[in-house]
Amino acid sequence: MVRWPAVLLLTATGLAAQQAPDAPSDSSHLARVLTLLKTSDSTVCELAAQAISNSWDFSGEPRRLPTPMPMPMPTPMPMPMAMHIGNRPHVRVHVHRGPHWYGEEASGLRAFRAVLRDDNRCVRNVAARVLGRARSPESYDAFLALLRDPNPGLRETGALGLGELDDRRALRPLQDALRDRDAAVRAMAARGVGEIEDSSSVGALTTALGDAAAPVRQTAAWALGQIESPRVVPALGDALKDPSPDVRRAAVWALGQIEDQDAVDLLLPLLRDRDAQVRLGATHALGQIESPRAVRGLGALVHDQSPDVRRAAIWALGQIEDGSSVDALSAALKDADQQTRELAAWALGHIEDADAVDPLVGALKDREPDVRVAAAWALGQIESSRALEPLKAALHDESRDVQDAARWALNQIDNEDRNVRVHVRPRVRVKKGI
């Protein structure tokens, strides 16, 4: 038997799908969907709100930390791009921009204004995000009025809207709201201040790092990372000792955003944090800062119990490009996880140290083709003549991708005309939400 939330979700998304993607949002159409969402639970509201807001380019329920903490993961397969550059297909990408925010007001905004004070938190927060991004002239006053309302739920929505509006006039009200008696309002105010990214908020946010509520401290740390001021490094260093892992995680992310060398010694102890997500965030931050002082600590993490932490440590070592990490990365070439082995080969190619040739030659015999491709690419980057014979043998690999990679690498090593040699770095994709 289908439960009622599923029926509601199907109904709401069905209504949302009735309009063509490029059609302007219809006020009555959106009003019907929002009416359905008012009676839903938070999960259904989130999913259905995503369906009606695709054309508005954001998800329905805002997270307190709207910017994820990304983990760059390389895609070490550049060889076909280098070898077949003249035959690459042309791909046309259609980008649907949604309603015209800055000119004539979209008709659908009327429906969102009507629910801005709704009792349902999800519905009114969807409305606040839409109206904030619409930059409609009256939105600032409407959000400010919400922020001053006796109802803490409405004040939270007002803080959300002011942050989305990205209007410098909102700085002082949001800074004042960091002292609101309600913790959810204070957390949303910190979020809004972070969205505006103005250095005048550093003092208020630093004070908020000592808030009694962990969500406020967490969001304040995130906001300081958004502002990226080196003078907050000591305060964020104190936040690294917070009893809440969420706060520590936000603080390490913020230090990675700031990329200040003074943060290295503060972050190194977090590589041994009991929380895997904190270790992961600290690893990523050190990779962003790219200090050789972090190599030893990161090298120890290639044996971490968490595969995500191991991969992050390998990525960070590749970013730092220090030859002293070759031994640790060579050991990672034997990891049970395929992605970890592939990433280790990429990192060794990024470092370009001749001591990595023998381990990479061994990786040319890995059971997984993607690892063999990465190893061939790395050998091409290092350009050692010791790799010539193993790469020639790889020309007969059962995988066409490995053959292409070996051919590319041989061209890098043994091309008589040095002026036409092509160096290619792997593309990097971003894995969201570490």
C-alpha positions in Angstrom: 0.0 0.0 0.0 1.3 3.4 -1.0 1.6 5.7 2.0 0.2 9.2 1.8 3.5 11.1 1.7 4.4 9.2 -1.5 1.0 10.1 -3.0 1.5 13.7 -2.1 5.0 13.8 -3.6 3.8 12.2 -6.8 0.9 14.7 -7.0 3.2 17.7 -6.3 5.9 16.7 -8.7 3.2 15.9 -11.3 1.8 19.4 -11.0 5.3 20.8 -11.2 6.0 18.8 -14.4 2.9 20.2 -16.2 4.8 23.3 -17.3 7.4 23.3 -20.1 10.9 23.9 -18.7 11.3 27.2 -20.5 7.8 28.5 -19.6 7.5 31.3 -17.1 6.4 30.2 -13.6 2.6 30.5 -13.2 1.4 31.9 -10.0 -1.7 29.8 -9.7 0.2 26.6 -10.6 2.8 27.3 -7.9 0.2 28.1 -5.4 -1.4 24.7 -5.9 1.9 23.0 -5.3 2.7 25.1 -2.3 -0.7 24.3 -0.8 0.1 20.6 -1.0 3.5 21.1 0.6 2.0 22.8 3.6 0.5 19.5 4.8 3.6 17.4 4.1 6.4 16.3 6.4 9.9 17.8 6.0 11.2 15.1 3.7 8.4 15.2 1.3 8.5 19.0 1.3 12.2 19.0 0.5 11.8 16.5 -2.4 8.8 18.2 -3.9 10.2 21.6 -3.5 13.2 20.5 -5.5 10.8 19.6 -8.3 9.1 22.9 -8.4 12.3 24.9 -8.0 14.5 23.3 -10.7 13.9 26.2 -12.9 14.9 28.5 -10.0 18.2 26.7 -9.7 18.3 25.6 -6.1 17.0 22.9 -3.8 14.0 23.5 -1.7 15.1 23.3 2.0 18.2 25.4 2.6 21.0 23.8 4.5 22.5 25.9 7.3 25.8 25.7 5.4 24.8 26.4 1.8 28.3 25.9 0.3 29.5 22.3 0.5 33.0 21.4 1.5 34.3 19.9 -1.8 36.8 17.2 -2.1 38.6 17.6 -5.5 39.2 14.2 -7.0 41.3 14.0 -10.1 40.3 12.1 -13.2 43.6 10.9 -14.5 42.7 10.0 -18.0 44.0 12.9 -20.2 45.7 10.8 -22.8 42.8 10.4 -25.4 42.3 14.2 -25.1 45.9 14.8 -26.0 46.2 12.2 -28.7 42.9 12.8 -30.5 42.4 16.5 -30.0 41.5 17.1 -33.6 38.7 14.5 -33.5 36.9 15.5 -30.3 33.2 15.7 -30.7 31.6 19.1 -30.2 29.1 19.1 -27.4 26.5 21.9 -27.2 25.3 22.5 -23.6 21.9 24.1 -23.1 21.7 26.1 -19.9 18.2 26.9 -18.6 18.6 30.2 -16.7 15.1 30.2 -15.1 13.1 33.4 -14.6 14.6 36.8 -15.4 15.7 37.9 -11.9 16.8 41.5 -12.6 14.3 42.8 -15.1 10.6 42.2 -15.3 9.3 40.3 -12.2 8.4 36.7 -12.8 4.7 36.1 -12.4 5.4 33.2 -10.0 6.8 35.4 -7.4 3.3 36.3 -6.3 2.7 32.8 -5.1 5.9 32.8 -3.0 5.1 36.2 -1.4 1.8 34.8 -0.3 3.4 32.1 1.8 6.3 34.0 3.2 4.7 34.0 6.7 3.3 30.5 6.4 3.3 28.2 9.4 5.3 25.5 7.5 9.0 26.3 7.8 9.9 24.5 4.6 7.4 26.4 2.5 8.2 29.8 3.9 12.0 29.1 3.5 11.5 28.1 -0.1 9.7 31.4 -0.6 12.5 33.4 1.1 15.1 31.8 -1.1 13.1 32.5 -4.3 12.3 36.1 -3.3 15.8 36.7 -2.1 17.3 35.6 -5.4 14.7 37.5 -7.4 16.1 40.8 -5.9 12.7 42.3 -6.1 12.7 45.8 -4.7 10.3 45.2 -1.8 12.0 42.0 -0.6 14.5 43.8 1.7 11.8 45.5 3.7 9.7 42.3 3.9 12.7 40.2 5.2 13.6 43.0 7.6 10.1 42.9 9.0 10.3 39.2 9.4 13.7 39.5 11.2 12.0 41.8 13.8 8.9 39.6 14.3 8.2 38.2 17.8 7.9 34.7 16.2 11.4 33.1 16.2 10.5 31.0 13.2 9.7 34.1 11.1 12.9 35.7 12.3 14.8 32.7 11.0 13.1 33.1 7.6 13.9 36.8 7.6 17.6 36.1 8.2 17.6 33.5 5.5 16.0 35.9 3.0 18.4 38.7 3.8 21.4 36.4 3.2 20.0 35.3 -0.1 19.3 38.9 -1.1 23.0 39.7 -0.9 22.3 43.3 -0.1 24.9 45.2 2.0 22.1 47.0 3.9 21.4 43.6 5.5 24.8 43.4 7.2 24.0 45.4 10.4 20.6 43.7 10.9 22.2 40.3 10.5 25.1 41.1 12.7 22.6 42.3 15.4 20.7 39.0 14.9 23.8 37.1 15.9 22.7 38.1 19.4 19.1 36.9 19.0 17.7 34.9 22.0 16.8 32.0 19.6 19.7 29.8 18.5 18.2 28.9 15.2 17.9 32.6 14.3 21.5 33.2 15.4 22.7 30.3 13.2 20.7 31.6 10.2 22.0 35.1 10.8 25.6 33.7 10.7 24.7 32.0 7.4 23.4 35.2 6.0 26.5 37.2 7.1 28.7 34.5 5.4 26.7 34.8 2.2 27.4 38.6 2.0 31.2 37.9 2.7 32.1 41.3 4.2 35.1 41.7 6.4 33.3 44.0 8.8 31.5 40.9 10.1 34.7 39.3 11.3 34.4 40.6 14.9 30.8 39.5 15.4 31.4 36.1 13.9 34.5 35.5 16.0 32.4 36.2 19.1 29.8 33.8 17.7 32.5 31.1 17.8 31.9 31.1 21.6 28.1 30.7 21.3 26.5 28.2 23.7 24.8 26.5 20.7 26.9 24.2 18.5 25.0 25.0 15.3 25.8 28.7 15.8 29.5 28.0 16.3 29.5 25.7 13.3 27.9 28.3 11.0 30.1 31.1 12.3 33.2 29.1 11.4 31.8 28.4 8.0 31.0 32.1 7.5 34.6 33.1 8.5 35.8 30.7 5.8 33.6 32.5 3.3 35.2 35.9 4.2 38.7 34.4 4.0 40.5 36.8 6.3 43.9 35.6 7.6 43.4 37.4 10.9 40.8 34.9 12.0 43.2 32.0 11.9 43.9 32.0 15.7 40.2 32.1 16.5 39.5 29.2 14.1 42.4 27.4 15.7 40.6 27.6 19.0 37.4 26.2 17.3 39.5 23.2 16.2 39.3 22.1 19.9 35.5 22.4 20.0 33.8 19.3 21.5 31.4 19.2 18.6 32.8 17.4 15.5 30.5 19.5 13.3 32.2 22.7 14.6 35.7 21.2 14.1 34.7 20.2 10.6 33.5 23.7 9.7 36.7 25.2 11.2 39.1 23.0 9.2 37.1 23.8 6.1 37.4 27.5 6.8 41.1 27.3 7.3 41.4 25.5 4.0 39.5 28.3 2.3 41.8 30.9 3.9 45.0 29.0 2.8 47.3 30.7 5.3 50.5 28.9 6.2 50.1 29.8 9.8 47.2 27.3 9.9 49.3 24.3 9.1 50.5 23.6 12.6 47.0 24.1 13.9 45.6 21.6 11.4 48.1 18.8 11.8 46.7 17.5 15.1 43.3 17.2 13.5 44.7 14.5 11.2 44.4 12.2 14.2 40.9 13.4 15.2 38.6 10.6 16.3 35.9 11.7 13.8 36.6 10.6 10.3 34.9 13.6 8.7 37.1 15.9 10.7 40.2 14.1 9.5 38.9 14.3 6.0 38.3 18.0 6.2 41.7 18.7 7.8 43.4 16.6 5.0 41.6 18.6 2.3 42.5 21.9 4.0 46.2 20.9 4.1 46.1 20.0 0.5 44.7 23.4 -0.3 47.4 25.2 1.7 50.1 23.0 0.0 52.8 23.1 2.7 55.6 20.5 2.7 55.4 20.6 6.5 52.2 18.5 6.2 53.7 15.7 4.2 54.6 13.4 7.1 51.2 13.6 8.7 49.4 13.2 5.5 51.6 10.2 4.6 50.5 8.4 7.7 46.9 8.8 6.6 47.3 6.6 3.4 46.7 3.7 5.9 43.7 5.3 7.6 40.7 3.0 8.2 38.5 5.3 6.2 38.8 5.0 2.4 37.7 8.6 2.0 40.4 9.8 4.3 43.0 7.7 2.5 42.0 9.1 -0.9 42.0 12.7 0.5 45.5 12.2 1.9 46.8 11.0 -1.4 45.1 13.9 -3.2 46.7 16.3 -0.8 50.1 14.8 -1.2 49.7 15.1 -5.0 48.9 18.8 -4.5 51.9 19.5 -2.4 54.2 17.8 -4.9 57.0 16.9 -2.5 59.3 14.0 -3.3 59.4 12.8 0.3 55.9 11.5 -0.1 56.9 8.9 -2.8 57.2 6.0 -0.4 53.8 6.6 1.2 52.1 7.0 -2.2 53.9 3.9 -3.6 52.5 1.9 -0.7 49.0 3.2 -1.6 49.5 1.7 -5.1 48.8 -1.7 -3.3 45.6 -0.5 -1.5 42.6 -2.9 -1.8 40.5 0.0 -3.1 40.7 0.6 -6.9 40.1 4.4 -6.6 42.8 4.7 -4.0 45.3 3.0 -6.3 44.3 5.1 -9.3 44.6 8.3 -7.2 48.0 7.2 -5.9 49.3 6.8 -9.5 47.9 10.3 -10.3 49.7 11.8 -7.3 53.0 10.2 -8.2 52.7 11.6 -11.7 51.9 15.0 -10.3 55.0 14.9 -8.2 57.2 13.7 -11.1 59.9 12.1 -9.0 62.1 9.4 -10.6 61.9 7.3 -7.5 58.3 6.5 -8.4 59.2 4.8 -11.7 59.6 1.3 -10.3 56.3 1.3 -8.3 54.5 2.7 -11.2 55.9 0.1 -13.6 54.5 -2.4 -11.1 51.1 -0.7 -11.3 51.1 -1.3 -15.1 50.2 -4.8 -14.2 47.3 -3.9 -11.9 44.1 -5.9 -12.4 42.1 -2.8 -13.1 42.5 -1.0 -16.4 41.8 2.5 -14.9 44.8 2.0 -12.6 47.0 0.9 -15.4 45.9 4.0 -17.4 46.8 6.2 -14.5 50.2 4.5 -14.1 51.0 5.0 -17.7 50.0 8.6 -17.6 52.2 9.1 -14.5 55.2 7.5 -16.2 54.7 9.8 -19.1 54.8 12.8 -16.7 58.0 11.6 -15.1 59.7 11.0 -18.5 62.2 8.4 -17.3 63.9 6.2 -20.0 63.6 3.3 -17.4 59.9 3.2 -18.2 60.3 2.7 -22.0 60.3 -1.1 -22.1 57.4 -1.5 -19.7 55.4 1.0 -21.6 56.1 -0.7 -24.9 54.8 -3.9 -23.4 51.7 -2.0 -22.3 51.0 -1.3 -26.0 49.7 -4.9 -26.1 47.4 -4.5 -23.1 44.0 -6.0 -23.5 42.5 -2.5 -22.8 42.4 0.0 -25.6 42.6 2.8 -23.0 45.8 1.4 -21.5 47.3 1.1 -25.0 46.5 4.7 -25.7 47.9 5.8 -22.4 51.1 3.9 -23.0 51.4 5.3 -26.5 51.0 8.8 -25.1 53.5 8.3 -22.4 56.1 6.9 -24.9 55.6 10.0 -27.0 56.3 12.1 -23.9 59.5 10.2 -23.1 60.9 9.5 -26.5 59.9 12.3 -28.8 62.8 13.6 -30.8 61.2 17.0 -31.3 61.0 18.4 -27.8 59.0 21.4 -29.0 55.9 19.4 -29.8 55.8 17.5 -26.5 52.4 17.9 -24.8 52.1 17.9 -21.0 48.6 17.3 -19.8 47.3 17.5 -16.2 44.3 15.4 -15.2 41.0 17.2 -15.0 39.6 17.5 -11.5 36.0 16.8 -10.6 34.5 17.9 -7.3 32.9 15.4 -5.0 30.4 17.3 -2.9 29.9 17.3 0.8 32.9 15.7 2.5 
